[in-house]
Amino acid sequence: MAPGPTGLRITRVLARRSDGRSETSLDPDLRVFVSDLVRPYGLPLREDLLGEGVGHSYEELAAGPLREALAEDEPADLLILAFDTPDVRPGAPSSLALSRSVPGSPLSFAVCDQGGAAAFTALRLAAAHQRTGTCRRAVVVLAEQSALHYEPSGPVPLPERHAVVVLICEEAPGEGLAVRQTRGEASPAEAVRAEAEKLGPEAALLLGPGFGAGEPPPAQPFTGLWAELADHLPRWRADGRPALLAGYDRRLGVLSTLALP
């Protein structure tokens, strides 16, 4: 009999927060990198932060949690780093460096410049990669650091602390995770309710920022939703309970949902 369909499932989630700074925050190349980044837009640098050496590199932030999340006999086929706040390491992408922190020498790349939607995009790409038949285990790293080394053109929520969330996604029989991303929803909240109803009355629902008008900025705008998932996923799996996670990036007008069967 032919094998049945398989999908990618989130089997483990590890969330960590930290303080401190990286030595790379004092790298002279950081000033050059940020200057080139903001010059076309006429945005001023944060000379105080550049002088003090504030911020944390995502390579240093995530290397320890990655080693904690994966054993040596659990090779990864894919590693995706997703972030919103820019990294303080102006050289090679941290995703390439982080691939050395996990067994298996995985294909690695980063997703950014999508606001809070980047985390959902990373999971959507991981699921698509699994469907090619070349990915049995994917690692998605979500990271945010609290320093922005230039003055933004408008209000931007920054995290209170450096944080990283590691999502281990593994191939399993049956239906896998499903990500849906849309623009221009007239009522994002109603769209989320409709998605949750498809999973049945027992489905759990986790909402990220963006759904309440005038809501205060969250302490961890990029990783907070996923840290909540780390708290709840073991119980949901034990109970066989489906779940829906949703985030709405108001700046980009992107509604993202993740269904966990």
Secondary structure, DSSP 8 states (H G I E B T S, - for coil): -----EEEEEEEEEEEEE----GGGG-HHHHHHHHHHHGGGT--B-HHHHHHT----HHHHHHHHHHHHS-TT---SEEEEEESS--S--SS-HHHHHGGGSTT--EEEEE-SSTTHHHHHHHHHHHHHHTTT--SEEEEEEEE-S--SB--SS-----SSEEEEEEEEEEEES---EEEEEE--S-HHHHHHHHHHHT-TT-EEEE-TTSSTT----SSTTTHHHHHHHHHHHHHHHHT--EEEEEEETTTTEEEEEEE-
